Amino acid sequence: MRYALRRVLGVIPILFVTWTIVFGVMQLIPGDPVNLMLAGVPASQEVRENERRRLGLDRPFLERYVTFLGRAVRGDLGESYRSRQPVTRMISEQAGSTLELAAGGLVVGLGAGLLLGMVAGLKPNTWIDTLCMLVALAGVSLPSFWIGMMLIYVFGMTLAWVPIVGSGLAALVLPSITVGLFIAGGFARLVRSSIIDAMGQDYIRTARAKGLGWAKIAFKHALRNAMIPPVTLLGIQIAVLVGGAVVTENVFARPGLGTMLVEAVLNKDLPLVQALVVYTTAAYVLVNLLVDLLYGLIDPRVQVGRA
Protein backbone atom coordinates (compact mmCIF):
# COMPACT_ATOMS: atom_id res chain seq x y z
CA MET A 1 0.00 0.00 0.00
CA ARG A 2 2.88 2.38 0.74
CA TYR A 3 4.37 1.69 -2.69
CA ALA A 4 0.99 2.24 -4.38
CA LEU A 5 0.49 5.49 -2.47
CA ARG A 6 3.94 6.75 -3.50
CA ARG A 7 3.19 5.94 -7.13
CA VAL A 8 -0.19 7.69 -6.98
CA LEU A 9 1.36 10.79 -5.42
CA GLY A 10 4.06 10.69 -8.12
CA VAL A 11 1.39 11.12 -10.78
CA ILE A 12 0.48 14.59 -9.48
CA PRO A 13 3.69 16.43 -10.58
CA ILE A 14 3.62 14.61 -13.92
CA LEU A 15 0.08 15.82 -14.63
CA PHE A 16 1.02 19.30 -13.41
CA VAL A 17 3.94 19.55 -15.84
CA THR A 18 2.03 18.14 -18.82
CA TRP A 19 -1.02 20.35 -18.26
CA THR A 20 1.25 23.39 -17.86
CA ILE A 21 2.90 22.64 -21.20
CA VAL A 22 -0.50 22.14 -22.85
CA PHE A 23 -1.79 25.49 -21.55
CA GLY A 24 1.35 27.35 -22.57
CA VAL A 25 1.39 25.93 -26.09
CA MET A 26 -2.29 26.70 -26.60
CA GLN A 27 -1.70 30.32 -25.58
CA LEU A 28 1.12 30.68 -28.12
CA ILE A 29 -1.07 29.65 -31.07
CA PRO A 30 -1.82 32.77 -33.15
CA GLY A 31 -5.37 33.96 -33.71
CA ASP A 32 -8.03 35.79 -31.72
CA PRO A 33 -10.42 33.34 -30.00
CA VAL A 34 -13.27 35.83 -30.27
CA ASN A 35 -12.86 36.01 -34.03
CA LEU A 36 -12.86 32.23 -34.15
CA MET A 37 -16.10 32.09 -32.18
CA LEU A 38 -17.77 34.71 -34.38
CA ALA A 39 -16.69 32.75 -37.49
CA GLY A 40 -16.83 35.82 -39.72
CA VAL A 41 -20.07 37.25 -38.32
CA PRO A 42 -19.84 41.09 -38.12
CA ALA A 43 -19.75 42.39 -34.54
CA SER A 44 -18.97 45.69 -32.91
CA GLN A 45 -15.89 46.27 -30.80
CA GLU A 46 -18.08 46.45 -27.69
CA VAL A 47 -19.50 43.00 -28.41
CA ARG A 48 -16.02 41.63 -28.93
CA GLU A 49 -14.76 43.11 -25.66
CA ASN A 50 -17.75 41.72 -23.76
CA GLU A 51 -17.08 38.29 -25.22
CA ARG A 52 -13.41 38.49 -24.28
CA ARG A 53 -14.44 39.45 -20.75
CA ARG A 54 -16.86 36.53 -20.57
CA LEU A 55 -14.15 34.09 -21.66
CA GLY A 56 -11.67 35.59 -19.21
CA LEU A 57 -9.25 36.57 -21.98
CA ASP A 58 -8.86 40.07 -20.54
CA ARG A 59 -7.24 38.70 -17.38
CA PRO A 60 -3.45 38.31 -16.93
CA PHE A 61 -1.73 35.15 -18.14
CA LEU A 62 -0.92 33.87 -14.63
CA GLU A 63 -4.51 34.31 -13.45
CA ARG A 64 -5.83 32.46 -16.48
CA TYR A 65 -3.30 29.69 -15.85
CA VAL A 66 -4.38 29.23 -12.22
CA THR A 67 -8.03 29.20 -13.32
CA PHE A 68 -7.23 26.58 -15.95
CA LEU A 69 -5.55 24.28 -13.41
CA GLY A 70 -8.44 24.63 -10.99
CA ARG A 71 -10.97 23.81 -13.70
CA ALA A 72 -8.86 20.90 -14.99
CA VAL A 73 -8.87 19.29 -11.53
CA ARG A 74 -12.68 19.61 -11.44
CA GLY A 75 -13.06 18.38 -15.02
CA ASP A 76 -14.31 21.75 -16.34
CA LEU A 77 -12.24 22.94 -19.31
CA GLY A 78 -14.52 25.60 -20.73
CA GLU A 79 -16.72 25.84 -23.79
CA SER A 80 -16.05 25.09 -27.43
CA TYR A 81 -15.50 28.16 -29.61
CA ARG A 82 -17.60 26.64 -32.38
CA SER A 83 -20.52 24.87 -30.73
CA ARG A 84 -20.64 26.93 -27.47
CA GLN A 85 -21.09 23.63 -25.59
CA PRO A 86 -19.01 22.45 -22.61
CA VAL A 87 -16.05 20.55 -24.02
CA THR A 88 -16.24 17.94 -21.24
CA ARG A 89 -19.76 17.00 -22.32
CA MET A 90 -18.73 16.89 -25.99
CA ILE A 91 -15.83 14.56 -25.17
CA SER A 92 -17.98 12.27 -22.99
CA GLU A 93 -20.48 11.88 -25.85
CA GLN A 94 -17.76 10.65 -28.24
CA ALA A 95 -15.57 8.76 -25.78
CA GLY A 96 -17.66 5.56 -25.94
CA SER A 97 -16.91 4.96 -29.62
CA THR A 98 -13.18 5.52 -29.14
CA LEU A 99 -13.09 3.23 -26.10
CA GLU A 100 -14.79 0.50 -28.16
CA LEU A 101 -12.14 0.89 -30.86
CA ALA A 102 -9.32 0.93 -28.30
CA ALA A 103 -10.67 -2.21 -26.60
CA GLY A 104 -11.01 -3.99 -29.95
CA GLY A 105 -7.49 -2.95 -30.94
CA LEU A 106 -6.13 -4.20 -27.61
CA VAL A 107 -7.83 -7.58 -28.02
CA VAL A 108 -6.43 -7.99 -31.54
CA GLY A 109 -2.98 -6.66 -30.62
CA LEU A 110 -2.58 -8.73 -27.46
CA GLY A 111 -4.03 -11.89 -28.97
CA ALA A 112 -2.03 -11.80 -32.19
CA GLY A 113 1.14 -10.49 -30.54
CA LEU A 114 1.08 -13.08 -27.77
CA LEU A 115 0.43 -15.93 -30.22
CA LEU A 116 3.15 -14.87 -32.66
CA GLY A 117 5.66 -14.18 -29.89
CA MET A 118 5.02 -17.45 -28.08
CA VAL A 119 5.29 -19.56 -31.23
CA ALA A 120 8.44 -17.76 -32.36
CA GLY A 121 10.01 -17.93 -28.89
CA LEU A 122 9.37 -21.65 -28.51
CA LYS A 123 10.76 -22.37 -32.01
CA PRO A 124 13.71 -19.96 -32.30
CA ASN A 125 15.87 -19.85 -35.44
CA THR A 126 13.44 -21.97 -37.46
CA TRP A 127 11.24 -21.20 -40.46
CA ILE A 128 8.31 -20.82 -38.04
CA ASP A 129 10.23 -18.15 -36.14
CA THR A 130 11.10 -16.35 -39.39
CA LEU A 131 7.49 -16.42 -40.62
CA CYS A 132 6.10 -15.10 -37.33
CA MET A 133 8.63 -12.27 -37.21
CA LEU A 134 7.92 -11.33 -40.84
CA VAL A 135 4.24 -10.97 -39.97
CA ALA A 136 5.15 -8.93 -36.87
CA LEU A 137 7.51 -6.71 -38.89
CA ALA A 138 4.81 -6.10 -41.49
CA GLY A 139 2.36 -5.05 -38.76
CA VAL A 140 4.84 -2.52 -37.38
CA SER A 141 6.01 -1.19 -40.76
CA LEU A 142 2.81 -0.79 -42.79
CA PRO A 143 0.91 2.50 -42.26
CA SER A 144 -2.45 2.23 -40.50
CA PHE A 145 -4.33 4.09 -43.22
CA TRP A 146 -3.00 1.71 -45.92
CA ILE A 147 -3.92 -1.37 -43.86
CA GLY A 148 -7.37 0.07 -43.29
CA MET A 149 -7.96 0.74 -46.98
CA MET A 150 -6.75 -2.75 -47.95
CA LEU A 151 -9.05 -4.35 -45.38
CA ILE A 152 -11.96 -2.28 -46.67
CA TYR A 153 -11.26 -3.31 -50.26
CA VAL A 154 -10.70 -7.03 -49.60
CA PHE A 155 -13.07 -7.91 -46.75
CA GLY A 156 -15.60 -5.08 -47.02
CA MET A 157 -16.06 -4.60 -50.79
CA THR A 158 -14.71 -7.69 -52.57
CA LEU A 159 -15.71 -10.46 -50.15
CA ALA A 160 -18.40 -8.44 -48.31
CA TRP A 161 -17.82 -10.40 -45.10
CA VAL A 162 -18.19 -7.47 -42.72
CA PRO A 163 -19.73 -3.98 -43.02
CA ILE A 164 -17.40 -1.07 -43.67
CA VAL A 165 -19.33 1.57 -41.72
CA GLY A 166 -22.04 1.45 -39.09
CA SER A 167 -22.35 0.46 -35.46
CA GLY A 168 -22.22 -2.85 -33.64
CA LEU A 169 -19.66 -5.60 -33.26
CA ALA A 170 -19.47 -6.49 -36.97
CA ALA A 171 -18.56 -2.93 -37.97
CA LEU A 172 -15.84 -2.90 -35.30
CA VAL A 173 -13.89 -5.86 -36.75
CA LEU A 174 -11.90 -4.11 -39.49
CA PRO A 175 -11.06 -0.96 -37.45
CA SER A 176 -9.90 -3.14 -34.54
CA ILE A 177 -7.60 -5.15 -36.83
CA THR A 178 -6.21 -1.92 -38.30
CA VAL A 179 -5.36 -0.53 -34.86
CA GLY A 180 -4.27 -3.85 -33.36
CA LEU A 181 -1.76 -4.94 -36.00
CA PHE A 182 0.74 -2.26 -35.06
CA ILE A 183 0.51 -3.20 -31.38
CA ALA A 184 0.78 -6.90 -32.24
CA GLY A 185 4.03 -6.39 -34.16
CA GLY A 186 5.97 -4.75 -31.34
CA PHE A 187 4.38 -6.97 -28.69
CA ALA A 188 5.27 -10.16 -30.59
CA ARG A 189 8.93 -9.24 -30.97
CA LEU A 190 9.32 -8.46 -27.28
CA VAL A 191 7.44 -11.60 -26.18
CA ARG A 192 9.69 -13.69 -28.42
CA SER A 193 12.90 -12.34 -26.90
CA SER A 194 11.49 -12.64 -23.36
CA ILE A 195 10.41 -16.25 -23.95
CA ILE A 196 13.81 -17.21 -25.38
CA ASP A 197 15.52 -15.68 -22.33
CA ALA A 198 13.11 -17.38 -19.89
CA MET A 199 13.44 -20.80 -21.52
CA GLY A 200 17.18 -20.75 -20.82
CA GLN A 201 16.79 -20.26 -17.07
CA ASP A 202 17.53 -22.88 -14.41
CA TYR A 203 13.93 -23.23 -13.25
CA ILE A 204 12.90 -24.28 -16.78
CA ARG A 205 15.52 -27.02 -16.81
CA THR A 206 14.30 -28.12 -13.38
CA ALA A 207 10.71 -28.26 -14.63
CA ARG A 208 11.81 -30.38 -17.59
CA ALA A 209 13.77 -32.70 -15.30
CA LYS A 210 10.63 -33.17 -13.18
CA GLY A 211 8.82 -34.42 -16.28
CA LEU A 212 6.38 -31.53 -16.76
CA GLY A 213 4.74 -31.21 -20.19
CA TRP A 214 5.87 -28.52 -22.60
CA ALA A 215 2.53 -26.70 -22.43
CA LYS A 216 2.70 -26.36 -18.64
CA ILE A 217 6.34 -25.28 -18.82
CA ALA A 218 5.61 -22.72 -21.52
CA PHE A 219 2.45 -21.14 -20.12
CA LYS A 220 2.82 -21.56 -16.35
CA HIS A 221 6.55 -21.06 -15.88
CA ALA A 222 8.08 -19.32 -18.91
CA LEU A 223 5.27 -17.00 -19.99
CA ARG A 224 4.52 -15.50 -16.59
CA ASN A 225 8.17 -14.79 -15.87
CA ALA A 226 8.64 -13.32 -19.34
CA MET A 227 5.70 -10.88 -19.20
CA ILE A 228 7.33 -7.93 -17.38
CA PRO A 229 8.94 -6.34 -20.50
CA PRO A 230 5.85 -6.89 -22.73
CA VAL A 231 3.53 -5.43 -20.09
CA THR A 232 5.81 -2.38 -19.86
CA LEU A 233 5.60 -1.97 -23.63
CA LEU A 234 1.82 -2.34 -23.46
CA GLY A 235 1.56 0.63 -21.11
CA ILE A 236 3.66 2.74 -23.46
CA GLN A 237 1.59 1.74 -26.49
CA ILE A 238 -1.58 3.25 -25.04
CA ALA A 239 -0.45 6.35 -26.93
CA VAL A 240 -0.42 4.22 -30.10
CA LEU A 241 -4.10 3.45 -29.55
CA VAL A 242 -4.89 7.16 -29.37
CA GLY A 243 -2.80 7.98 -32.43
CA GLY A 244 -4.21 5.00 -34.32
CA ALA A 245 -7.74 6.08 -33.47
CA VAL A 246 -7.19 9.45 -35.16
CA VAL A 247 -6.29 7.77 -38.46
CA THR A 248 -8.59 4.75 -38.23
CA GLU A 249 -11.71 6.71 -37.32
CA ASN A 250 -11.21 8.93 -40.35
CA VAL A 251 -10.55 6.00 -42.69
CA PHE A 252 -13.67 4.12 -41.53
CA ALA A 253 -15.79 7.28 -41.03
CA ARG A 254 -16.35 6.41 -37.38
CA PRO A 255 -17.32 8.98 -34.75
CA GLY A 256 -14.96 9.34 -31.83
CA LEU A 257 -12.28 11.41 -30.19
CA GLY A 258 -9.89 11.01 -33.11
CA THR A 259 -12.33 12.52 -35.58
CA MET A 260 -13.24 15.21 -33.05
CA LEU A 261 -9.57 16.11 -32.57
CA VAL A 262 -8.95 16.48 -36.32
CA GLU A 263 -12.02 18.70 -36.73
CA ALA A 264 -11.06 20.78 -33.69
CA VAL A 265 -7.54 21.37 -35.03
CA LEU A 266 -8.83 22.32 -38.48
CA ASN A 267 -11.38 24.71 -36.94
CA LYS A 268 -8.83 26.08 -34.44
CA ASP A 269 -11.21 25.23 -31.60
CA LEU A 270 -8.56 25.72 -28.92
CA PRO A 271 -10.58 24.80 -25.79
CA LEU A 272 -11.62 21.50 -27.36
CA VAL A 273 -8.07 20.69 -28.52
CA GLN A 274 -6.75 21.62 -25.09
CA ALA A 275 -9.32 19.45 -23.31
CA LEU A 276 -8.63 16.45 -25.55
CA VAL A 277 -4.89 16.69 -24.93
CA VAL A 278 -5.40 17.12 -21.16
CA TYR A 279 -7.66 14.07 -20.86
CA THR A 280 -5.45 12.00 -23.14
CA THR A 281 -2.30 12.72 -21.14
CA ALA A 282 -4.14 12.01 -17.87
CA ALA A 283 -5.38 8.67 -19.21
CA TYR A 284 -1.90 7.78 -20.47
CA VAL A 285 -0.28 8.52 -17.10
CA LEU A 286 -2.94 6.61 -15.16
CA VAL A 287 -2.72 3.56 -17.41
CA ASN A 288 1.04 3.42 -16.95
CA LEU A 289 0.48 3.70 -13.19
CA LEU A 290 -1.82 0.67 -13.31
CA VAL A 291 0.75 -1.23 -15.38
CA ASP A 292 3.42 -0.45 -12.79
CA LEU A 293 1.17 -1.74 -10.02
CA LEU A 294 0.51 -4.93 -12.01
CA TYR A 295 4.18 -5.91 -11.92
CA GLY A 296 3.86 -7.37 -8.43
CA LEU A 297 0.87 -9.49 -9.45
CA ILE A 298 2.67 -10.89 -12.49
CA ASP A 299 6.04 -11.58 -10.84
CA PRO A 300 6.29 -12.05 -7.04
CA ARG A 301 9.99 -11.20 -7.22
CA VAL A 302 9.00 -7.57 -7.82
CA GLN A 303 7.16 -7.49 -4.48
CA VAL A 304 10.22 -8.94 -2.72
CA GLY A 305 12.43 -6.30 -4.31
CA ARG A 306 10.10 -3.49 -3.23
CA ALA A 307 10.04 -4.84 0.33
C-alpha positions in Angstrom: 0.0 0.0 0.0 2.9 2.4 0.7 4.4 1.7 -2.7 1.0 2.2 -4.4 0.5 5.5 -2.5 3.9 6.7 -3.5 3.2 5.9 -7.1 -0.2 7.7 -7.0 1.4 10.8 -5.4 4.1 10.7 -8.1 1.4 11.1 -10.8 0.5 14.6 -9.5 3.7 16.4 -10.6 3.6 14.6 -13.9 0.1 15.8 -14.6 1.0 19.3 -13.4 3.9 19.6 -15.8 2.0 18.1 -18.8 -1.0 20.3 -18.3 1.2 23.4 -17.9 2.9 22.6 -21.2 -0.5 22.1 -22.8 -1.8 25.5 -21.5 1.4 27.3 -22.6 1.4 25.9 -26.1 -2.3 26.7 -26.6 -1.7 30.3 -25.6 1.1 30.7 -28.1 -1.1 29.7 -31.1 -1.8 32.8 -33.1 -5.4 34.0 -33.7 -8.0 35.8 -31.7 -10.4 33.3 -30.0 -13.3 35.8 -30.3 -12.9 36.0 -34.0 -12.9 32.2 -34.2 -16.1 32.1 -32.2 -17.8 34.7 -34.4 -16.7 32.8 -37.5 -16.8 35.8 -39.7 -20.1 37.3 -38.3 -19.8 41.1 -38.1 -19.8 42.4 -34.5 -19.0 45.7 -32.9 -15.9 46.3 -30.8 -18.1 46.4 -27.7 -19.5 43.0 -28.4 -16.0 41.6 -28.9 -14.8 43.1 -25.7 -17.7 41.7 -23.8 -17.1 38.3 -25.2 -13.4 38.5 -24.3 -14.4 39.4 -20.7 -16.9 36.5 -20.6 -14.1 34.1 -21.7 -11.7 35.6 -19.2 -9.3 36.6 -22.0 -8.9 40.1 -20.5 -7.2 38.7 -17.4 -3.4 38.3 -16.9 -1.7 35.1 -18.1 -0.9 33.9 -14.6 -4.5 34.3 -13.5 -5.8 32.5 -16.5 -3.3 29.7 -15.8 -4.4 29.2 -12.2 -8.0 29.2 -13.3 -7.2 26.6 -16.0 -5.5 24.3 -13.4 -8.4 24.6 -11.0 -11.0 23.8 -13.7 -8.9 20.9 -15.0 -8.9 19.3 -11.5 -12.7 19.6 -11.4 -13.1 18.4 -15.0 -14.3 21.8 -16.3 -12.2 22.9 -19.3 -14.5 25.6 -20.7 -16.7 25.8 -23.8 -16.1 25.1 -27.4 -15.5 28.2 -29.6 -17.6 26.6 -32.4 -20.5 24.9 -30.7 -20.6 26.9 -27.5 -21.1 23.6 -25.6 -19.0 22.4 -22.6 -16.0 20.5 -24.0 -16.2 17.9 -21.2 -19.8 17.0 -22.3 -18.7 16.9 -26.0 -15.8 14.6 -25.2 -18.0 12.3 -23.0 -20.5 11.9 -25.9 -17.8 10.7 -28.2 -15.6 8.8 -25.8 -17.7 5.6 -25.9 -16.9 5.0 -29.6 -13.2 5.5 -29.1 -13.1 3.2 -26.1 -14.8 0.5 -28.2 -12.1 0.9 -30.9 -9.3 0.9 -28.3 -10.7 -2.2 -26.6 -11.0 -4.0 -29.9 -7.5 -3.0 -30.9 -6.1 -4.2 -27.6 -7.8 -7.6 -28.0 -6.4 -8.0 -31.5 -3.0 -6.7 -30.6 -2.6 -8.7 -27.5 -4.0 -11.9 -29.0 -2.0 -11.8 -32.2 1.1 -10.5 -30.5 1.1 -13.1 -27.8 0.4 -15.9 -30.2 3.2 -14.9 -32.7 5.7 -14.2 -29.9 5.0 -17.5 -28.1 5.3 -19.6 -31.2 8.4 -17.8 -32.4 10.0 -17.9 -28.9 9.4 -21.6 -28.5 10.8 -22.4 -32.0 13.7 -20.0 -32.3 15.9 -19.8 -35.4 13.4 -22.0 -37.5 11.2 -21.2 -40.5 8.3 -20.8 -38.0 10.2 -18.1 -36.1 11.1 -16.3 -39.4 7.5 -16.4 -40.6 6.1 -15.1 -37.3 8.6 -12.3 -37.2 7.9 -11.3 -40.8 4.2 -11.0 -40.0 5.1 -8.9 -36.9 7.5 -6.7 -38.9 4.8 -6.1 -41.5 2.4 -5.1 -38.8 4.8 -2.5 -37.4 6.0 -1.2 -40.8 2.8 -0.8 -42.8 0.9 2.5 -42.3 -2.5 2.2 -40.5 -4.3 4.1 -43.2 -3.0 1.7 -45.9 -3.9 -1.4 -43.9 -7.4 0.1 -43.3 -8.0 0.7 -47.0 -6.8 -2.7 -47.9 -9.1 -4.3 -45.4 -12.0 -2.3 -46.7 -11.3 -3.3 -50.3 -10.7 -7.0 -49.6 -13.1 -7.9 -46.8 -15.6 -5.1 -47.0 -16.1 -4.6 -50.8 -14.7 -7.7 -52.6 -15.7 -10.5 -50.1 -18.4 -8.4 -48.3 -17.8 -10.4 -45.1 -18.2 -7.5 -42.7 -19.7 -4.0 -43.0 -17.4 -1.1 -43.7 -19.3 1.6 -41.7 -22.0 1.4 -39.1 -22.3 0.5 -35.5 -22.2 -2.8 -33.6 -19.7 -5.6 -33.3 -19.5 -6.5 -37.0 -18.6 -2.9 -38.0 -15.8 -2.9 -35.3 -13.9 -5.9 -36.7 -11.9 -4.1 -39.5 -11.1 -1.0 -37.5 -9.9 -3.1 -34.5 -7.6 -5.2 -36.8 -6.2 -1.9 -38.3 -5.4 -0.5 -34.9 -4.3 -3.9 -33.4 -1.8 -4.9 -36.0 0.7 -2.3 -35.1 0.5 -3.2 -31.4 0.8 -6.9 -32.2 4.0 -6.4 -34.2 6.0 -4.7 -31.3 4.4 -7.0 -28.7 5.3 -10.2 -30.6 8.9 -9.2 -31.0 9.3 -8.5 -27.3 7.4 -11.6 -26.2 9.7 -13.7 -28.4 12.9 -12.3 -26.9 11.5 -12.6 -23.4 10.4 -16.3 -24.0 13.8 -17.2 -25.4 15.5 -15.7 -22.3 13.1 -17.4 -19.9 13.4 -20.8 -21.5 17.2 -20.8 -20.8 16.8 -20.3 -17.1 17.5 -22.9 -14.4 13.9 -23.2 -13.3 12.9 -24.3 -16.8 15.5 -27.0 -16.8 14.3 -28.1 -13.4 10.7 -28.3 -14.6 11.8 -30.4 -17.6 13.8 -32.7 -15.3 10.6 -33.2 -13.2 8.8 -34.4 -16.3 6.4 -31.5 -16.8 4.7 -31.2 -20.2 5.9 -28.5 -22.6 2.5 -26.7 -22.4 2.7 -26.4 -18.6 6.3 -25.3 -18.8 5.6 -22.7 -21.5 2.5 -21.1 -20.1 2.8 -21.6 -16.4 6.6 -21.1 -15.9 8.1 -19.3 -18.9 5.3 -17.0 -20.0 4.5 -15.5 -16.6 8.2 -14.8 -15.9 8.6 -13.3 -19.3 5.7 -10.9 -19.2 7.3 -7.9 -17.4 8.9 -6.3 -20.5 5.8 -6.9 -22.7 3.5 -5.4 -20.1 5.8 -2.4 -19.9 5.6 -2.0 -23.6 1.8 -2.3 -23.5 1.6 0.6 -21.1 3.7 2.7 -23.5 1.6 1.7 -26.5 -1.6 3.2 -25.0 -0.5 6.3 -26.9 -0.4 4.2 -30.1 -4.1 3.4 -29.6 -4.9 7.2 -29.4 -2.8 8.0 -32.4 -4.2 5.0 -34.3 -7.7 6.1 -33.5 -7.2 9.4 -35.2 -6.3 7.8 -38.5 -8.6 4.8 -38.2 -11.7 6.7 -37.3 -11.2 8.9 -40.3 -10.5 6.0 -42.7 -13.7 4.1 -41.5 -15.8 7.3 -41.0 -16.3 6.4 -37.4 -17.3 9.0 -34.8 -15.0 9.3 -31.8 -12.3 11.4 -30.2 -9.9 11.0 -33.1 -12.3 12.5 -35.6 -13.2 15.2 -33.1 -9.6 16.1 -32.6 -9.0 16.5 -36.3 -12.0 18.7 -36.7 -11.1 20.8 -33.7 -7.5 21.4 -35.0 -8.8 22.3 -38.5 -11.4 24.7 -36.9 -8.8 26.1 -34.4 -11.2 25.2 -31.6 -8.6 25.7 -28.9 -10.6 24.8 -25.8 -11.6 21.5 -27.4 -8.1 20.7 -28.5 -6.7 21.6 -25.1 -9.3 19.5 -23.3 -8.6 16.5 -25.5 -4.9 16.7 -24.9 -5.4 17.1 -21.2 -7.7 14.1 -20.9 -5.4 12.0 -23.1 -2.3 12.7 -21.1 -4.1 12.0 -17.9 -5.4 8.7 -19.2 -1.9 7.8 -20.5 -0.3 8.5 -17.1 -2.9 6.6 -15.2 -2.7 3.6 -17.4 1.0 3.4 -17.0 0.5 3.7 -13.2 -1.8 0.7 -13.3 0.8 -1.2 -15.4 3.4 -0.4 -12.8 1.2 -1.7 -10.0 0.5 -4.9 -12.0 4.2 -5.9 -11.9 3.9 -7.4 -8.4 0.9 -9.5 -9.5 2.7 -10.9 -12.5 6.0 -11.6 -10.8 6.3 -12.1 -7.0 10.0 -11.2 -7.2 9.0 -7.6 -7.8 7.2 -7.5 -4.5 10.2 -8.9 -2.7 12.4 -6.3 -4.3 10.1 -3.5 -3.2 10.0 -4.8 0.3 
